[in-house]
Amino acid sequence: MEKYMAKTATTKKSMLSSAKTQTKTAMTTPKVRFGGFSPEAILEPTGKTVTAEANNARVKAVKGKTVSEALTSGLYTLADLRYDVERVKTLKIA
């Protein structure tokens, strides 16, 4: 009976430390959705400019970065990326 109790206490302790590790990892790892874009794809400007300077600066900021880098760094949101690639075509996926 003592062996069973000791084993149960050890199991509970290891489960607790595992839960703490998982929680810590979840808190430090941002959940990023790529919306159908490949995370490894490189972003390149098309040369087209728009009247809003903020959009042009945003495009210049991600030149040569991957989709993953642009989204996780906070330079871009998925909505911004879709807009620039699909609607105004200031960015292309290389």
Stockholm file with secondary structure:
# STOCKHOLM 1.0

chainA/1-94         MEKYMAKTATTKKSMLSSAKTQTKTAMTTPKVRFGGFSPEAILEPTGKTVTAEANNARVKAVKGKTVSEALTSGLYTLADLRYDVERVKTLKIA
#=GR chainA/1-94 SS CHHHHHHHHHHHHHHHHHHHHHHHHHHHSCCCCCTTSCTTCBEEECSCCCSCHHHHHHHHHTTTCBHHHHHHHTSCCHHHHHIIIIISCCEEEC
#=GC SS_cons        CHHHHHHHHHHHHHHHHHHHHHHHHHHHSCCCCCTTSCTTCBEEECSCCCSCHHHHHHHHHTTTCBHHHHHHHTSCCHHHHHIIIIISCCEEEC
//
